[in-house]
Amino acid sequence: MPENVIELEGVWKIFGERAQEAMEAVKSRDLSKAEVLQEFGCVVGIADCSFTVERGEIFCVMGLSGSGKSTMVRHLNRLIEPTAGRISLLGRDMISLGGEELREMRAVHIGMVFQHMALLPHRTVRDNVGFPLQVRGEPKSKRWEVSQQCLSRVNLDGYEDRFPRELSGGMQQRVGLARALASDPEVLLMDEPFSALDPLIRRQLQDQFMALSHELQKTTVFITHDLDEAIRIGNRIAIMKDGRVVQIGTPEQIVTQPADDYVRDFVEGISKLKLVFAHSIMVPIESYEVTAGQDLALAPRAPHGTDLDQLIDIATTTEQPIVIQDDDGKDVGVINKATLLKGIQGGKA
């Protein structure tokens, strides 16, 4: 059974002197963010947020500016104190931790990567990466050894003695990622780390991050305002609006089953060809009606995880429907051209 590394339950953050009063009013009267500001002079940061993140998962949180996503991620390591709710990380109650315990969690178990890396300009790349270990009191030999390993992971061999000002923006982000990895944390918190980069560099860093995440099995909460980025790297996506989580799901679920008009507007321009899979649109084989001239024994086969793009390629080579198989090679469904077209349009068979 999957292990939950992060758990949020009913977390609120309202900024202002009348925060508790404002929170109760939101609960009882369902006030909007604007109404809370007008009546109480308070700002709703996040409202009743609940979700879990499994070990090794990349959990993307996205939304427009002001939706609460950055405020939410800063609650996970208690850079921001919640107004109410429960936060558990690695089985520990984050809200109950004292100063020394909290510093230990941040130094050892949690790595954080920001959009602006705030690298120390007077330190070399090697010393920037090893800084978390210096804070922990590790000897210089250990810091340099770990720094070298982390820089190699992000393809920065040969830049150890450079200063941040001598690196491009993308290279500085790699240094930031290496610094976050240096303490070997179980959890990574990434707040729009690639959003300021050029598209090509951004895609390269996404690829590198996904490869590292798969290799190291880090549990990651990744904040972004870019749905394409969230869909590309996330195992699941949470979409936020006005401080609330409005939908959580896989990229396929978010695109094909938007919870409301807000999410529907987000996904409207997203291509479904790489996001919708055979198991979502197939007709169960026991209910498929074979028409004249069809012989399913001769029909091409495809795994249930085949995406629309691949199904289209198969469909162009045959007049037969496509028989879908499960992981054991058993025939479980059928997709004909009509079903395929409905899938492209986003409908279900």
C-alpha positions in Angstrom: 0.0 0.0 0.0 1.4 3.4 -0.9 2.9 5.4 1.9 1.8 9.0 2.4 4.9 11.2 3.0 2.9 14.5 3.2 -0.6 15.0 4.6 -2.5 18.3 4.8 -5.9 18.3 6.5 -8.1 21.3 6.6 -5.3 23.9 6.5 -6.2 27.6 6.6 -4.1 30.7 6.4 -5.7 34.1 6.8 -3.5 37.1 7.1 -4.7 39.9 9.3 -5.5 40.8 12.9 -9.0 39.3 12.7 -7.9 36.0 11.1 -9.8 33.7 13.4 -13.0 35.7 13.1 -12.6 35.9 9.4 -12.1 32.1 9.1 -15.2 31.4 11.1 -17.2 33.8 8.8 -15.9 32.0 5.7 -17.0 28.7 7.1 -20.4 29.8 8.2 -21.3 32.3 5.5 -19.2 31.1 2.6 -17.6 34.5 2.0 -15.5 35.1 -1.0 -11.9 36.3 -0.8 -13.0 39.9 -1.7 -15.7 39.9 0.9 -13.3 38.8 3.6 -11.0 41.6 2.7 -13.8 44.2 2.7 -15.5 43.1 5.9 -12.5 42.0 8.1 -9.5 43.6 6.4 -8.0 40.1 6.1 -6.5 38.3 3.2 -7.3 34.6 2.6 -4.1 32.8 1.7 -5.3 29.3 1.7 -8.7 27.9 2.7 -9.4 24.4 3.9 -6.7 22.7 1.9 -6.4 19.0 2.2 -4.3 16.5 0.2 -1.8 13.7 0.5 1.5 13.1 -1.4 2.8 9.5 -1.8 6.5 8.5 -1.4 8.3 9.1 -4.7 5.4 11.1 -6.2 5.8 14.4 -8.1 2.7 16.4 -7.0 2.2 19.5 -9.0 0.2 22.5 -7.6 -0.8 25.1 -10.1 -3.1 28.1 -10.4 -3.1 31.7 -11.4 -1.1 34.4 -9.5 -2.8 34.9 -6.1 -4.3 31.4 -6.1 -2.4 30.4 -2.9 0.0 27.9 -4.3 3.2 29.5 -3.0 1.6 30.2 0.3 0.6 26.6 0.5 4.0 25.1 -0.2 5.6 27.4 2.5 3.3 25.8 5.1 4.9 22.4 4.5 8.2 23.4 6.1 6.5 26.0 8.3 8.0 29.1 6.7 4.4 30.3 7.2 2.4 29.4 10.3 -1.1 28.1 9.6 -4.2 29.7 11.0 -5.7 26.2 11.5 -5.4 22.7 10.3 -3.0 19.7 10.4 0.3 19.2 8.5 2.2 15.9 8.7 5.5 15.3 6.9 7.3 12.0 7.1 5.0 11.0 9.9 5.8 14.0 12.1 3.3 16.7 13.1 5.0 19.8 11.7 2.9 22.3 13.7 4.0 20.8 17.1 7.7 20.9 16.3 9.8 23.1 18.5 12.6 25.4 17.1 15.4 22.9 17.2 13.3 20.0 15.8 12.0 22.3 13.0 15.5 23.4 12.1 16.6 19.7 11.9 13.7 18.9 9.6 14.5 21.7 7.3 18.3 21.0 7.3 18.1 17.2 6.9 14.7 16.1 5.5 13.4 18.9 3.4 15.1 20.6 0.4 13.6 23.7 -1.2 14.2 25.2 -4.6 13.0 28.7 -5.4 12.4 30.6 -8.7 15.2 33.0 -7.6 18.0 30.8 -6.2 19.7 33.5 -4.0 23.1 31.8 -4.5 25.8 33.3 -2.3 27.7 35.6 -4.7 31.0 35.5 -2.8 31.1 31.7 -2.7 32.1 29.3 -5.5 29.7 26.9 -7.1 31.2 24.1 -4.9 30.8 26.1 -1.7 27.2 27.1 -2.6 26.2 23.4 -3.1 28.0 22.4 0.1 26.5 25.2 2.2 23.6 23.1 3.7 26.2 20.6 4.9 28.3 23.4 6.4 25.3 24.5 8.4 25.0 20.9 9.7 28.7 21.0 10.8 30.0 18.5 8.2 33.8 18.6 7.6 35.1 20.3 4.5 36.2 17.0 2.9 32.7 15.6 3.2 31.2 18.9 1.8 33.4 18.9 -1.2 32.8 15.2 -1.9 29.0 15.5 -1.8 29.2 18.8 -3.8 31.1 17.1 -6.5 28.6 14.2 -6.7 25.6 16.6 -6.8 27.2 18.8 -9.5 27.9 15.7 -11.6 24.2 14.8 -11.3 23.2 18.1 -12.8 25.9 18.1 -15.5 28.0 20.9 -14.0 31.4 19.1 -13.9 34.2 21.6 -14.4 32.3 24.5 -13.0 33.1 23.8 -9.3 35.4 26.9 -8.9 33.2 29.4 -10.8 31.2 32.0 -9.1 27.4 32.4 -9.7 27.9 35.6 -11.8 29.9 33.5 -14.3 27.0 31.2 -15.0 23.9 31.4 -17.1 20.4 31.5 -15.6 19.8 27.8 -16.4 23.2 26.8 -14.9 22.4 28.8 -11.7 19.1 26.9 -11.4 21.1 23.6 -11.7 23.4 24.8 -8.9 20.2 25.5 -6.8 18.9 22.0 -7.5 22.3 20.5 -6.6 22.3 22.4 -3.4 18.8 21.1 -2.5 20.1 17.5 -3.2 23.3 17.9 -1.2 21.7 17.1 2.1 19.9 14.1 0.5 16.4 15.2 1.7 13.4 12.8 1.4 11.2 15.7 0.4 11.8 18.4 -2.3 9.7 21.6 -2.3 10.0 23.4 -5.7 8.4 26.9 -6.1 8.3 27.7 -9.8 12.0 26.8 -10.2 12.1 27.0 -14.0 9.5 29.8 -14.8 12.0 32.5 -15.4 14.0 30.5 -18.0 13.9 30.5 -21.8 11.6 27.7 -23.2 14.4 25.5 -24.5 16.5 25.7 -21.3 13.3 25.2 -19.3 12.4 22.0 -21.1 16.0 20.7 -20.7 15.8 21.3 -17.0 12.4 19.6 -16.8 13.9 16.5 -18.5 16.9 16.5 -16.1 14.7 17.0 -13.0 12.4 14.1 -14.1 15.3 11.8 -14.6 16.8 12.7 -11.2 13.4 12.3 -9.5 13.0 8.8 -11.0 16.6 7.8 -10.1 16.5 9.2 -6.5 12.8 8.6 -5.8 12.4 12.0 -4.1 8.9 13.0 -3.0 8.3 16.4 -4.6 5.8 19.2 -4.4 6.3 21.3 -7.5 4.6 24.7 -7.8 3.9 26.1 -11.3 1.5 28.4 -13.1 2.1 26.5 -16.4 -0.3 23.7 -17.0 1.9 22.3 -19.8 4.7 21.9 -17.3 2.4 20.4 -14.7 1.1 17.9 -17.2 4.5 17.0 -18.4 6.2 16.3 -15.0 3.4 15.6 -12.5 2.1 12.2 -11.4 -0.9 14.2 -10.1 -2.0 17.8 -10.3 -3.8 20.0 -7.8 -5.4 23.1 -9.2 -6.0 26.1 -6.9 -8.3 29.1 -7.1 -8.7 31.8 -4.4 -6.8 29.8 -1.8 -8.8 26.6 -2.4 -8.0 23.3 -4.1 -10.7 22.9 -6.7 -9.5 19.6 -8.3 -6.8 16.9 -7.8 -6.2 14.2 -10.3 -3.8 12.7 -12.8 -3.0 14.7 -15.9 -5.5 12.6 -17.9 -8.3 13.2 -15.3 -7.6 16.9 -15.2 -7.8 17.2 -19.0 -10.7 14.9 -19.7 -12.8 15.4 -16.5 -12.5 19.1 -15.5 -14.3 19.7 -12.2 -15.7 23.1 -13.1 -15.5 25.9 -15.6 -12.4 27.3 -14.0 -10.5 24.1 -14.7 -12.2 23.7 -18.1 -10.8 27.1 -19.2 -7.3 26.0 -18.1 -7.3 22.8 -20.1 -9.2 24.1 -23.2 -6.1 24.5 -25.4 -4.2 21.4 -24.2 -3.7 18.6 -26.7 -5.1 15.3 -25.5 -3.1 13.1 -27.8 -0.5 12.2 -25.2 -2.8 12.4 -22.2 -5.7 10.2 -23.0 -5.2 6.4 -23.0 -6.9 3.4 -24.5 -8.4 2.2 -21.2 -10.3 5.5 -20.9 -12.1 5.4 -24.2 -12.4 1.7 -25.1 -15.7 -0.2 -25.3 -15.5 -3.3 -23.0 -15.0 -6.3 -25.3 -18.0 -8.2 -23.9 -20.4 -5.3 -24.9 -18.8 -4.5 -28.3 -21.0 -5.4 -31.2 -19.0 -6.9 -34.0 -20.3 -5.6 -37.4 -20.3 -7.4 -40.7 -16.8 -7.9 -42.2 -15.0 -7.5 -38.9 -12.9 -10.3 -37.5 -11.5 -9.4 -34.1 -9.1 -12.4 -34.2 -7.3 -10.5 -37.1 -7.6 -7.1 -35.5 -4.4 -5.3 -34.3 -3.7 -5.4 -30.5 -2.5 -2.6 -28.3 -1.8 -2.3 -24.5 -4.4 -0.4 -22.4 -1.8 2.3 -21.7 -1.5 3.2 -25.4 -2.1 7.0 -25.9 -4.3 8.6 -28.5 -1.4 9.6 -30.7 -0.2 6.0 -30.9 -3.8 4.7 -31.5 -4.2 7.1 -34.4 -1.0 5.7 -36.0 -2.4 2.1 -35.6 -5.8 3.1 -37.0 -4.3 4.5 -40.2 -2.9 1.1 -41.1 -6.1 -1.0 -40.9 -9.8 -1.0 -41.4 -10.3 -3.3 -38.4 -11.0 -2.0 -34.9 -8.1 -2.0 -32.4 -8.4 -4.7 -29.6 -7.1 -3.4 -26.3 -5.2 -5.8 -23.9 -4.6 -5.6 -20.2 -1.2 -6.2 -18.5 -1.6 -9.9 -18.8 -2.3 -9.8 -22.5 -6.0 -10.5 -22.1 -8.4 -8.9 -24.6 -10.5 -6.4 -22.5 -11.8 -3.7 -24.9 -12.2 -2.5 -28.5 -11.6 0.9 -30.1 -13.0 1.6 -33.5 -12.7 4.8 -35.5 -15.8 6.4 -34.1 -14.6 5.7 -30.5 -11.2 7.1 -31.4 -12.8 10.3 -32.7 -14.8 10.8 -29.6 -11.6 10.3 -27.6 -9.9 13.0 -29.6 -12.8 15.3 -28.9 -12.6 14.6 -25.2 -15.8 12.6 -24.9 -16.1 9.0 -23.6 -17.3 6.1 -25.6 
